[in-house]
């Protein structure tokens, strides 16, 4: 029997959702160290290097399963992606392309942040951009804490979907700040 017969071991089923794949509860608050550990265990079993001498079908399956484990890791590792995935599993779409409505106070805050970042960028004020970066990271952390409550404690899928859309705005702004900092460092 080839090694492919060993792909389902220790209760792992590669057809299950990302949480089940790693033996984790379907929750926003997860143990990231345990996630990484479980990922390494799976990769030790399915990594394509283990199947270089196997039949073509087994090599192909190994590649597919290693890719699935990689995708699952990337999804669960990142808070916004993990929240989006949880919402999807619970039948709640984010619908970010069509549902762009945001509360006025949130949009005003976004405009103020962007203006401040633009001014700091134009002035070449590295210190101010770092301060924006720090404040926005704190804001993102609070948003993730809120997501944990909405998803794990309250199971309020529609409000969590709104929070994920907000998180998308904040992450985009953080990316802009990071780009500005990189530009100033050149």
MDTraj code that builds the backbone (N, CA, C; nanometers):
import mdtraj as md
import numpy as np

residues = "UNK UNK UNK UNK UNK UNK UNK UNK UNK UNK UNK UNK UNK UNK UNK UNK UNK UNK UNK UNK UNK UNK UNK UNK UNK UNK UNK UNK UNK UNK UNK UNK UNK UNK UNK UNK UNK UNK UNK UNK UNK UNK UNK UNK UNK UNK UNK UNK UNK UNK UNK UNK UNK UNK UNK UNK UNK UNK UNK UNK UNK UNK UNK UNK UNK UNK UNK UNK UNK UNK UNK UNK UNK UNK UNK UNK UNK UNK UNK UNK UNK UNK UNK UNK UNK UNK UNK UNK UNK UNK UNK UNK UNK UNK UNK UNK UNK UNK UNK UNK UNK UNK UNK UNK UNK UNK UNK UNK UNK UNK UNK UNK UNK UNK UNK UNK UNK UNK UNK UNK UNK UNK UNK UNK UNK UNK UNK UNK UNK UNK UNK UNK UNK UNK UNK UNK UNK UNK UNK UNK UNK UNK UNK UNK UNK UNK UNK UNK UNK UNK UNK UNK UNK UNK UNK UNK UNK UNK UNK UNK UNK UNK UNK UNK UNK UNK UNK UNK UNK UNK UNK UNK UNK UNK UNK UNK UNK UNK UNK UNK UNK UNK UNK UNK UNK UNK".split()
xyz = np.array([
    [0.0847, -0.1185, 0.0000],
    [0.0000, 0.0000, 0.0000],
    [0.0886, 0.1241, 0.0000],
    [0.0535, 0.2224, -0.0821],
    [0.1327, 0.3451, -0.0886],
    [0.1068, 0.4293, 0.0352],
    [0.1874, 0.5351, 0.0496],
    [0.1697, 0.6224, 0.1651],
    [0.0382, 0.6983, 0.1590],
    [-0.0217, 0.7061, 0.0400],
    [-0.1470, 0.7805, 0.0270],
    [-0.2552, 0.7214, 0.1165],
    [-0.2483, 0.5939, 0.1435],
    [-0.3450, 0.5316, 0.2315],
    [-0.3363, 0.5846, 0.3730],
    [-0.2294, 0.6548, 0.4050],
    [-0.2089, 0.7093, 0.5387],
    [-0.2506, 0.8556, 0.5505],
    [-0.3084, 0.9133, 0.4428],
    [-0.3449, 1.0542, 0.4492],
    [-0.4507, 1.0814, 0.5553],
    [-0.5387, 0.9871, 0.5807],
    [-0.6379, 1.0065, 0.6867],
    [-0.5899, 0.9298, 0.8084],
    [-0.5271, 1.0043, 0.8981],
    [-0.4772, 0.9458, 1.0225],
    [-0.5129, 1.0390, 1.1369],
    [-0.5129, 0.9833, 1.2543],
    [-0.5348, 1.0640, 1.3749],
    [-0.6605, 1.1495, 1.3647],
    [-0.7631, 1.0989, 1.2978],
    [-0.8886, 1.1713, 1.2906],
    [-0.8892, 1.2869, 1.1926],
    [-0.7831, 1.3073, 1.1164],
    [-0.7805, 1.4172, 1.0210],
    [-0.8598, 1.3781, 0.8967],
    [-0.9437, 1.4671, 0.8520],
    [-1.0186, 1.4470, 0.7294],
    [-1.0036, 1.5742, 0.6478],
    [-0.9385, 1.5638, 0.5359],
    [-0.9075, 1.6825, 0.4575],
    [-1.0276, 1.7403, 0.3848],
    [-1.1428, 1.6772, 0.3979],
    [-1.2639, 1.7316, 0.3402],
    [-1.3401, 1.8199, 0.4370],
    [-1.2955, 1.8275, 0.5610],
    [-1.3648, 1.9056, 0.6634],
    [-1.3263, 2.0531, 0.6538],
    [-1.3955, 2.1337, 0.7324],
    [-1.3635, 2.2765, 0.7334],
    [-1.2264, 2.2998, 0.7968],
    [-1.1778, 2.4221, 0.7836],
    [-1.0425, 2.4550, 0.8304],
    [-1.0230, 2.4289, 0.9796],
    [-1.1241, 2.4583, 1.0576],
    [-1.1121, 2.4378, 1.2016],
    [-1.0998, 2.2888, 1.2333],
    [-1.1857, 2.2088, 1.1724],
    [-1.1829, 2.0638, 1.1950],
    [-1.0515, 2.0046, 1.1469],
    [-0.9990, 2.0558, 1.0373],
    [-0.8724, 2.0065, 0.9841],
    [-0.7631, 2.0122, 1.0907],
    [-0.7633, 2.1205, 1.1678],
    [-0.6614, 2.1385, 1.2711],
    [-0.7092, 2.0943, 1.4098],
    [-0.8271, 2.0376, 1.4184],
    [-0.8785, 1.9928, 1.5467],
    [-0.9066, 2.1075, 1.6419],
    [-0.9519, 2.2205, 1.5867],
    [-0.9814, 2.3393, 1.6671],
    [-1.1315, 2.3642, 1.6691],
    [-1.1799, 2.4266, 1.7748],
    [-1.3224, 2.4610, 1.7770],
    [-1.3509, 2.5714, 1.6748],
    [-1.4736, 2.5748, 1.6253],
    [-1.5136, 2.6830, 1.5352],
    [-1.5337, 2.8079, 1.6185],
    [-1.4281, 2.8851, 1.6322],
    [-1.4330, 3.0042, 1.7159],
    [-1.3365, 3.1083, 1.6621],
    [-1.3668, 3.2343, 1.6919],
    [-1.2776, 3.3420, 1.6515],
    [-1.1516, 3.3425, 1.7380],
    [-1.1717, 3.3224, 1.8673],
    [-1.0579, 3.3203, 1.9595],
    [-0.9984, 3.1790, 1.9572],
    [-0.8851, 3.1666, 1.8908],
    [-0.8188, 3.0362, 1.8834],
    [-0.6760, 3.0494, 1.9331],
    [-0.6181, 2.9381, 1.9681],
    [-0.4797, 2.9312, 2.0132],
    [-0.3908, 2.9260, 1.8890],
    [-0.3269, 3.0380, 1.8572],
    [-0.2460, 3.0457, 1.7353],
    [-0.1223, 2.9560, 1.7417],
    [-0.0681, 2.9350, 1.8613],
    [0.0465, 2.8437, 1.8739],
    [0.0038, 2.6998, 1.8471],
    [-0.1141, 2.6631, 1.8951],
    [-0.1676, 2.5298, 1.8683],
    [-0.1964, 2.5147, 1.7191],
    [-0.2507, 2.6182, 1.6575],
    [-0.2760, 2.6163, 1.5135],
    [-0.1465, 2.5870, 1.4375],
    [-0.0406, 2.6589, 1.4697],
    [0.0886, 2.6383, 1.4025],
    [0.1415, 2.4974, 1.4267],
    [0.1272, 2.4484, 1.5473],
    [0.1730, 2.3142, 1.5810],
    [0.0968, 2.2084, 1.5019],
    [-0.0337, 2.2216, 1.4959],
    [-0.1159, 2.1262, 1.4214],
    [-0.0844, 2.1333, 1.2721],
    [-0.0583, 2.2526, 1.2238],
    [-0.0210, 2.2701, 1.0833],
    [0.1074, 2.1930, 1.0527],
    [0.2060, 2.2072, 1.1394],
    [0.3335, 2.1354, 1.1187],
    [0.3123, 1.9843, 1.1227],
    [0.2244, 1.9376, 1.2106],
    [0.1949, 1.7932, 1.2165],
    [0.1339, 1.7445, 1.0849],
    [0.0406, 1.8222, 1.0326],
    [-0.0232, 1.7839, 0.9067],
    [0.0782, 1.7859, 0.7933],
    [0.1569, 1.8922, 0.7881],
    [0.2560, 1.9007, 0.6805],
    [0.3558, 1.7856, 0.6878],
    [0.3870, 1.7410, 0.8078],
    [0.4786, 1.6272, 0.8219],
    [0.4193, 1.5018, 0.7584],
    [0.2872, 1.4937, 0.7542],
    [0.2210, 1.3761, 0.6958],
    [0.1962, 1.3892, 0.5462],
    [0.1655, 1.5092, 0.4993],
    [0.1221, 1.5229, 0.3602],
    [0.2176, 1.5993, 0.2698],
    [0.3269, 1.6488, 0.3227],
    [0.4171, 1.7304, 0.2408],
    [0.4613, 1.6531, 0.1172],
    [0.4580, 1.7173, 0.0017],
    [0.4954, 1.6501, -0.1232],
    [0.6338, 1.5852, -0.1230],
    [0.7257, 1.6350, -0.0434],
    [0.8594, 1.5734, -0.0374],
    [0.8526, 1.4292, 0.0104],
    [0.7506, 1.3956, 0.0864],
    [0.7352, 1.2586, 0.1357],
    [0.6858, 1.1647, 0.0258],
    [0.6417, 1.2196, -0.0864],
    [0.5770, 1.1402, -0.1896],
    [0.6495, 1.1464, -0.3244],
    [0.7776, 1.1825, -0.3222],
    [0.8515, 1.1945, -0.4488],
    [0.8601, 1.0624, -0.5231],
    [0.8624, 0.9519, -0.4533],
    [0.8717, 0.8204, -0.5182],
    [0.7364, 0.7505, -0.5277],
    [0.6295, 0.8180, -0.4915],
    [0.4956, 0.7577, -0.4936],
    [0.4376, 0.7654, -0.6342],
    [0.3251, 0.7002, -0.6515],
    [0.2543, 0.7050, -0.7792],
    [0.2072, 0.8479, -0.8058],
    [0.1844, 0.8792, -0.9336],
    [0.1437, 1.0132, -0.9751],
    [0.0184, 1.0603, -0.9004],
    [-0.0805, 0.9756, -0.8869],
    [-0.2044, 1.0141, -0.8179],
    [-0.1768, 1.0502, -0.6722],
    [-0.0892, 0.9765, -0.6072],
    [-0.0552, 1.0054, -0.4682],
    [0.0216, 1.1366, -0.4571],
    [0.1115, 1.1617, -0.5525],
    [0.1863, 1.2884, -0.5510],
    [0.0908, 1.4056, -0.5705],
    [-0.0027, 1.3908, -0.6638],
    [-0.0994, 1.4967, -0.6909],
    [-0.1878, 1.5216, -0.5669],
    [-0.2342, 1.4152, -0.5038],
    [-0.3160, 1.4282, -0.3833],
    [-0.2362, 1.4952, -0.2715],
    [-0.1115, 1.4599, -0.2591],
    [-0.0255, 1.5214, -0.1582],
    [-0.0160, 1.6723, -0.1810],
    [0.0034, 1.7111, -0.3055],
    [0.0100, 1.8546, -0.3384],
    [-0.1210, 1.9247, -0.3038],
    [-0.2322, 1.8597, -0.3376],
    [-0.3629, 1.9199, -0.3085],
    [-0.3836, 1.9351, -0.1588],
    [-0.3503, 1.8333, -0.0835],
    [-0.3731, 1.8400, 0.0598],
    [-0.2769, 1.9352, 0.1294],
    [-0.1535, 1.9407, 0.0818],
    [-0.0587, 2.0376, 0.1388],
    [-0.1071, 2.1793, 0.1093],
    [-0.1582, 2.2003, -0.0112],
    [-0.2101, 2.3327, -0.0472],
    [-0.3323, 2.3669, 0.0379],
    [-0.4196, 2.2692, 0.0621],
    [-0.5369, 2.2937, 0.1454],
    [-0.4941, 2.3297, 0.2879],
    [-0.3957, 2.2603, 0.3400],
    [-0.3471, 2.2914, 0.4755],
    [-0.2876, 2.4318, 0.4791],
    [-0.2146, 2.4711, 0.3735],
    [-0.1574, 2.6058, 0.3664],
    [-0.2672, 2.7109, 0.3633],
    [-0.3690, 2.6877, 0.2795],
    [-0.4795, 2.7824, 0.2700],
    [-0.5533, 2.7928, 0.4037],
    [-0.5766, 2.6800, 0.4669],
    [-0.6456, 2.6794, 0.5957],
    [-0.5652, 2.7568, 0.6999],
    [-0.4347, 2.7355, 0.7018],
    [-0.3501, 2.8078, 0.7968],
    [-0.3590, 2.9579, 0.7743],
    [-0.3441, 3.0001, 0.6489],
    [-0.3465, 3.1436, 0.6186],
    [-0.4811, 3.2053, 0.6562],
    [-0.5885, 3.1330, 0.6351],
    [-0.7217, 3.1836, 0.6681],
    [-0.7396, 3.1969, 0.8186],
    [-0.7003, 3.0951, 0.8926],
    [-0.7240, 3.0974, 1.0373],
    [-0.6246, 3.1849, 1.1116],
    [-0.5101, 3.2085, 1.0541],
    [-0.4062, 3.2879, 1.1185],
    [-0.4409, 3.4369, 1.1229],
    [-0.5121, 3.4833, 1.0236],
    [-0.5405, 3.6260, 1.0107],
    [-0.6813, 3.6565, 1.0626],
    [-0.6934, 3.7457, 1.1591],
    [-0.8228, 3.7698, 1.2233],
    [-0.9374, 3.8011, 1.1274],
    [-0.9168, 3.8904, 1.0321],
    [-1.0264, 3.9259, 0.9419],
    [-1.0676, 3.8068, 0.8564],
    [-0.9697, 3.7332, 0.8059],
    [-1.0015, 3.6163, 0.7243],
    [-1.0690, 3.5076, 0.8076],
    [-1.0230, 3.4900, 0.9316],
    [-1.0837, 3.3913, 1.0208],
    [-1.2293, 3.4296, 1.0500],
    [-1.2541, 3.5567, 1.0758],
    [-1.3897, 3.6030, 1.1027],
    [-1.4780, 3.5846, 0.9793],
    [-1.4265, 3.6196, 0.8637],
    [-1.5027, 3.6029, 0.7398],
    [-1.5358, 3.4568, 0.7167],
    [-1.4409, 3.3706, 0.7423],
    [-1.4621, 3.2272, 0.7231],
    [-1.5679, 3.1742, 0.8204],
    [-1.5591, 3.2179, 0.9458],
    [-1.6598, 3.1780, 1.0446],
    [-1.7992, 3.2239, 1.0029],
    [-1.8066, 3.3462, 0.9543],
    [-1.9362, 3.3972, 0.9100],
    [-1.9893, 3.3153, 0.7925],
    [-1.9006, 3.2817, 0.7007],
    [-1.9398, 3.1996, 0.5858],
    [-1.9916, 3.0641, 0.6330],
    [-1.9210, 3.0027, 0.7275],
    [-1.9642, 2.8735, 0.7795],
    [-2.1018, 2.8813, 0.8448],
    [-2.1366, 3.0001, 0.8934],
    [-2.2655, 3.0188, 0.9598],
    [-2.3688, 3.0864, 0.8693],
    [-2.3411, 3.0850, 0.7399],
    [-2.4385, 3.1341, 0.6429],
    [-2.4518, 3.2844, 0.6322],
    [-2.3557, 3.3584, 0.6852],
    [-2.3608, 3.5046, 0.6801],
    [-2.2523, 3.5546, 0.5844],
    [-2.2961, 3.6169, 0.4759],
    [-2.2008, 3.6719, 0.3794],
    [-2.1552, 3.8107, 0.4236],
    [-2.0308, 3.8425, 0.3925],
    [-1.9770, 3.9759, 0.4216],
    [-2.0340, 4.0755, 0.3214],
    [-2.0410, 4.0353, 0.1953],
    [-2.0997, 4.1154, 0.0888],
    [-2.0344, 4.2533, 0.0803],
    [-1.9031, 4.2582, 0.0948],
    [-1.8302, 4.3850, 0.0987],
    [-1.8381, 4.4621, -0.0331],
    [-1.8538, 4.3905, -0.1452],
    [-1.8590, 4.4588, -0.2743],
    [-1.9869, 4.5396, -0.2907],
    [-2.0979, 4.4861, -0.2409],
    [-2.2265, 4.5532, -0.2579],
    [-2.2704, 4.6302, -0.1343],
    [-2.2299, 4.5858, -0.0175],
    [-2.2723, 4.6514, 0.1059],
    [-2.1574, 4.7371, 0.1583],
    [-2.1526, 4.8589, 0.1120],
    [-2.0447, 4.9503, 0.1512],
    [-2.0933, 5.0583, 0.2478],
    [-2.2172, 5.0463, 0.2901],
    [-2.2728, 5.1455, 0.3824],
    [-2.2020, 5.1357, 0.5171],
    [-2.1600, 5.2494, 0.5652],
    [-2.0927, 5.2575, 0.6950],
    [-2.1524, 5.3740, 0.7718],
    [-2.1522, 5.3666, 0.9027],
    [-2.2025, 5.4791, 0.9825],
    [-2.1212, 5.6055, 0.9548],
    [-2.1884, 5.7175, 0.9601],
    [-2.1251, 5.8459, 0.9293],
    [-2.0044, 5.8725, 1.0184],
    [-2.0150, 5.8401, 1.1474],
    [-1.9021, 5.8674, 1.2378],
    [-1.7801, 5.7837, 1.1992],
    [-1.8019, 5.6614, 1.1552],
    [-1.6901, 5.5771, 1.1122],
    [-1.6260, 5.6347, 0.9868],
    [-1.7075, 5.6772, 0.8905],
    [-1.6539, 5.7335, 0.7668],
    [-1.5806, 5.8643, 0.7933],
    [-1.6331, 5.9462, 0.8837],
    [-1.5668, 6.0717, 0.9194],
    [-1.4307, 6.0427, 0.9820],
    [-1.4283, 5.9447, 1.0707],
    [-1.3024, 5.9051, 1.1340],
    [-1.2012, 5.8578, 1.0278],
    [-1.2484, 5.7809, 0.9326],
    [-1.1615, 5.7330, 0.8252],
    [-1.1038, 5.8490, 0.7450],
    [-1.1882, 5.9473, 0.7132],
    [-1.1420, 6.0645, 0.6379],
    [-1.0361, 6.1400, 0.7174],
    [-1.0588, 6.1572, 0.8461],
    [-0.9620, 6.2289, 0.9294],
    [-0.8288, 6.1543, 0.9351],
    [-0.8370, 6.0211, 0.9502],
    [-0.7141, 5.9409, 0.9526],
    [-0.6383, 5.9578, 0.8207],
    [-0.7108, 5.9437, 0.7103],
    [-0.6464, 5.9510, 0.5789],
    [-0.5844, 6.0878, 0.5549],
    [-0.6540, 6.1929, 0.5930],
    [-0.5987, 6.3272, 0.5791],
    [-0.4714, 6.3420, 0.6620],
    [-0.4746, 6.2938, 0.7845],
    [-0.3571, 6.3018, 0.8702],
    [-0.2397, 6.2230, 0.8131],
    [-0.2678, 6.1058, 0.7621],
    [-0.1620, 6.0233, 0.7018],
    [-0.1052, 6.0944, 0.5795],
    [-0.1940, 6.1489, 0.4955],
    [-0.1482, 6.2191, 0.3753],
    [-0.0610, 6.3381, 0.4118],
    [-0.1032, 6.4154, 0.5115],
    [-0.0242, 6.5315, 0.5542],
    [0.1128, 6.4879, 0.6069],
    [0.1147, 6.3842, 0.6878],
    [0.2424, 6.3347, 0.7421],
    [0.3312, 6.2818, 0.6298],
    [0.2710, 6.2155, 0.5347],
    [0.3478, 6.1624, 0.4210],
    [0.4099, 6.2771, 0.3412],
    [0.3272, 6.3759, 0.3081],
    [0.3757, 6.4896, 0.2290],
    [0.4831, 6.5675, 0.3030],
    [0.4724, 6.5750, 0.4352],
    [0.5716, 6.6465, 0.5153],
    [0.6953, 6.5609, 0.5428],
    [0.6882, 6.4344, 0.5059],
    [0.8005, 6.3447, 0.5335],
    [0.8180, 6.3191, 0.6825],
    [0.7080, 6.3245, 0.7572],
    [0.7123, 6.3121, 0.9019],
    [0.7010, 6.1645, 0.9428],
    [0.8146, 6.1006, 0.9499],
    [0.8225, 5.9587, 0.9839],
    [0.7644, 5.9326, 1.1237],
    [0.7967, 6.0217, 1.2175],
    [0.7498, 6.0069, 1.3555],
    [0.5960, 6.0076, 1.3618],
    [0.5343, 6.1009, 1.2900],
    [0.3885, 6.1107, 1.2908],
    [0.3251, 5.9872, 1.2264],
    [0.3852, 5.9364, 1.1185],
    [0.3335, 5.8151, 1.0550],
    [0.3444, 5.6956, 1.1496],
    [0.4539, 5.6883, 1.2234],
    [0.4689, 5.5811, 1.3223],
    [0.3609, 5.5915, 1.4297],
    [0.3310, 5.7149, 1.4712],
    [0.2266, 5.7360, 1.5721],
    [0.0903, 5.6930, 1.5173],
    [0.0622, 5.7281, 1.3908],
    [-0.0619, 5.6826, 1.3272],
    [-0.0668, 5.5301, 1.3233],
    [0.0440, 5.4695, 1.2872],
    [0.0525, 5.3232, 1.2784],
    [0.0208, 5.2603, 1.4141],
    [0.0798, 5.3143, 1.5183],
    [0.0587, 5.2606, 1.6534],
    [-0.0876, 5.2750, 1.6961],
    [-0.1450, 5.3929, 1.6740],
    [-0.2850, 5.4157, 1.7127],
    [-0.3791, 5.3253, 1.6329],
    [-0.3492, 5.3087, 1.5058],
    [-0.4354, 5.2241, 1.4232],
    [-0.4239, 5.0777, 1.4641],
    [-0.3046, 5.0336, 1.5019],
    [-0.2887, 4.8951, 1.5504],
    [-0.3742, 4.8742, 1.6753],
    [-0.3737, 4.9718, 1.7654],
    [-0.4572, 4.9625, 1.8853],
    [-0.6050, 4.9555, 1.8476],
    [-0.6428, 5.0363, 1.7502],
    [-0.7803, 5.0376, 1.7013],
    [-0.8168, 4.9011, 1.6416],
    [-0.7262, 4.8426, 1.5656],
    [-0.7485, 4.7098, 1.5070],
    [-0.7608, 4.6029, 1.6154],
    [-0.6774, 4.6126, 1.7165],
    [-0.6852, 4.5158, 1.8267],
    [-0.8213, 4.5233, 1.8963],
    [-0.8707, 4.6450, 1.9182],
    [-1.0024, 4.6610, 1.9806],
    [-1.1116, 4.6052, 1.8897],
    [-1.0978, 4.6273, 1.7601],
    [-1.1965, 4.5748, 1.6654],
    [-1.1965, 4.4222, 1.6685],
    [-1.0797, 4.3633, 1.6829],
    [-1.0714, 4.2166, 1.6917],
    [-1.1314, 4.1661, 1.8222],
    [-1.1104, 4.2392, 1.9298],
    [-1.1742, 4.2015, 2.0568],
    [-1.3268, 4.2046, 2.0423],
    [-1.3766, 4.3074, 1.9757],
    [-1.5200, 4.3181, 1.9513],
    [-1.5686, 4.2012, 1.8668],
    [-1.4922, 4.1647, 1.7654],
    [-1.5286, 4.0499, 1.6823],
    [-1.5362, 3.9228, 1.7651],
    [-1.4427, 3.9055, 1.8569],
    [-1.4454, 3.7879, 1.9438],
    [-1.5754, 3.7790, 2.0221],
    [-1.6199, 3.8911, 2.0745],
    [-1.7461, 3.8940, 2.1499],
    [-1.8636, 3.8649, 2.0565],
    [-1.8662, 3.9313, 1.9414],
    [-1.9787, 3.9137, 1.8485],
    [-1.9878, 3.7717, 1.7949],
    [-1.8728, 3.7122, 1.7635],
    [-1.8730, 3.5791, 1.7029],
    [-1.8821, 3.4665, 1.8051],
    [-1.8009, 3.4722, 1.9080],
    [-1.7934, 3.3604, 2.0022],
    [-1.8977, 3.3669, 2.1133],
    [-1.9229, 3.4858, 2.1627],
    [-2.0117, 3.4990, 2.2776],
    [-2.1571, 3.5231, 2.2368],
    [-2.1775, 3.6177, 2.1457],
    [-2.3140, 3.6575, 2.1111],
    [-2.3678, 3.5866, 1.9868],
    [-2.2771, 3.5367, 1.9038],
    [-2.3174, 3.4745, 1.7766],
    [-2.4094, 3.5684, 1.6979],
    [-2.3690, 3.6933, 1.6945],
    [-2.4429, 3.7985, 1.6240],
    [-2.3796, 3.8145, 1.4862],
    [-2.4204, 3.7285, 1.3941],
    [-2.3559, 3.7228, 1.2624],
    [-2.3689, 3.8522, 1.1830],
    [-2.4872, 3.9147, 1.1740],
    [-2.4971, 4.0383, 1.0943],
    [-2.4087, 4.1515, 1.1484],
    [-2.4063, 4.1687, 1.2788],
    [-2.3230, 4.2751, 1.3363],
    [-2.1754, 4.2417, 1.3181],
    [-2.1405, 4.1138, 1.3299],
    [-2.0019, 4.0721, 1.3066],
    [-1.9625, 4.0983, 1.1621],
    [-2.0538, 4.0752, 1.0680],
    [-2.0239, 4.1029, 0.9264],
    [-1.9958, 4.2521, 0.9075],
    [-2.0742, 4.3386, 0.9738],
    [-2.0475, 4.4827, 0.9674],
    [-1.9092, 4.5143, 1.0252],
    [-1.8746, 4.4488, 1.1343],
    [-1.7445, 4.4716, 1.1976],
    [-1.6312, 4.4272, 1.1053],
    [-1.6503, 4.3175, 1.0325],
    [-1.5489, 4.2711, 0.9375],
    [-1.5309, 4.3741, 0.8257],
    [-1.6406, 4.4304, 0.7770],
    [-1.6296, 4.5345, 0.6732],
    [-1.5505, 4.6546, 0.7262],
    [-1.5740, 4.6914, 0.8518],
    [-1.4956, 4.8006, 0.9126],
    [-1.3479, 4.7625, 0.9195],
    [-1.3245, 4.6386, 0.9578],
    [-1.1868, 4.5905, 0.9675],
    [-1.1158, 4.5998, 0.8326],
    [-1.1887, 4.5765, 0.7257],
    [-1.1304, 4.5877, 0.5923],
    [-1.0822, 4.7303, 0.5661],
    [-1.1622, 4.8285, 0.6044],
    [-1.1225, 4.9685, 0.5899],
    [-0.9963, 4.9961, 0.6707],
    [-0.9952, 4.9511, 0.7955],
    [-0.8821, 4.9775, 0.8833],
    [-0.7544, 4.9115, 0.8322],
    [-0.7667, 4.7878, 0.7830],
    [-0.6489, 4.7192, 0.7299],
    [-0.5951, 4.7892, 0.6061],
    [-0.6854, 4.8412, 0.5239],
    [-0.6408, 4.9145, 0.4050],
    [-0.5648, 5.0405, 0.4460],
    [-0.6170, 5.1091, 0.5445],
    [-0.5497, 5.2296, 0.5938],
    [-0.4138, 5.1937, 0.6537],
    [-0.4058, 5.0855, 0.7280],
    [-0.2777, 5.0425, 0.7846],
    [-0.1781, 5.0130, 0.6736],
    [-0.2242, 4.9520, 0.5677],
    [-0.1381, 4.9232, 0.4534],
    [-0.0864, 5.0526, 0.3904],
    [-0.1728, 5.1522, 0.3817],
    [-0.1310, 5.2828, 0.3277],
    [-0.0257, 5.3467, 0.4170],
    [-0.0430, 5.3358, 0.5468],
    [0.0568, 5.3910, 0.6393],
    [0.1891, 5.3164, 0.6229],
    [0.1829, 5.1846, 0.6147],
    [0.3045, 5.1055, 0.5950],
    [0.3755, 5.1451, 0.4653],
    [0.2976, 5.1649, 0.3588],
    [0.3561, 5.2072, 0.2312],
    [0.4239, 5.3435, 0.2450],
    [0.3585, 5.4332, 0.3151],
    [0.4155, 5.5664, 0.3353],
    [0.5458, 5.5580, 0.4139],
    [0.5486, 5.4727, 0.5167],
    [0.6716, 5.4563, 0.5957],
    [0.7838, 5.3980, 0.5108],
    [0.7516, 5.3016, 0.4277],
    [0.8531, 5.2424, 0.3395],
    [0.9060, 5.3465, 0.2421],
    [0.8157, 5.4270, 0.1873],
    [0.8572, 5.5301, 0.0934],
    [0.9526, 5.6292, 0.1601],
    [0.9239, 5.6664, 0.2848],
    [1.0105, 5.7616, 0.3544],
    [1.1472, 5.7005, 0.3897],
    [1.1516, 5.5692, 0.4054],
    [1.2773, 5.5048, 0.4420],
    [1.3731, 5.4921, 0.3234],
    [1.3223, 5.5112, 0.2035],
    [1.4074, 5.4986, 0.0826],
    [1.4920, 5.6179, 0.0605],
])
top = md.Topology()
chain = top.add_chain()
for i, resn in enumerate(residues, 1):
    res = top.add_residue(resn, chain, resSeq=i)
    for name in ("N", "CA", "C"):
        top.add_atom(name, md.element.get_by_symbol(name[0]), res)
traj = md.Trajectory(xyz[None], top)
